[in-house]
Amino acid sequence: ETGVTQTPRHLVMGMTNKKSLKCEQHLGHNAMYWYKQSAKKPLELMFVYNFKEQTENNSVPSRFSPECPNSSHLFLHLHTLQPEDSALYLCASSREGASGGTDTQYFGPGTRLTVL
Amino acid sequence: SQQGEEDPQALSIQEGENATMNCSYKTSINNLQWYRQNSGRGLVHLILIRSNEREKHSGRLRVTLDTSKKSSSLLITASRAADTASYFCAMNSGYSTLTFGKGTMLLVSP
């Protein structure tokens, strides 16, 4: 266990559904991240939150909407997704701070998302 | 961009053999990290080597860094079937986040 949990572990949704992914870290970290991992592609950084403020949005489509209510929780709200959005979505956290996301990152187990 | 490139993409060895994976990058770094991922799971941090270090050890892992060649290698000695996983290098270039490579898939057969 890395101290980062993600729910649900598996999710199947239709293109018109609305769902949310949840991530929680129990490490006292200040930075949290969402990544997308598709087959045969490098890990793609989606969003970064540092002290609850979004510090990076890597040109992610608006059908993905992040929310960070506090330093321990991170959500990814999904709506009107496309089949190509099917992937493993990974959450990570790091101690971080003003220096940026360069500390060791601790990953959750991921949510396997399938969009039909 | 600071995209890392692991080599080889896939590696298949027998238990007891050593496994070597390489990572090349493009721009200067503050540190380089190696992560491991079991199939369908999250990544687990293995080791971090700073730009002023040339070699680092952790158990059966040995990491080297050559900043002049912009490359790093990860050596796993006396491999075990449980070492079967994908291995990623991640570069810290002093900007906001880490940049991950595409990974090397390691298969260790009993």
Interface residues (C-beta under 8 A of the other chain):
Chain A: T2 V4 Q6 Y33 K40 K41 P42 L43 L45 V48 T55 E56 L88 L90 A92 G100 G101 T102 T104 Q105 Y106 F107 G108 P109 G110 R112
Chain B: Q3 N30 N31 Q33 Y35 G40 R41 G42 L43 V44 H45 L48 F88 A90 N92 G94 Y95 S96 T97 L98 F100 G101 K102 G103
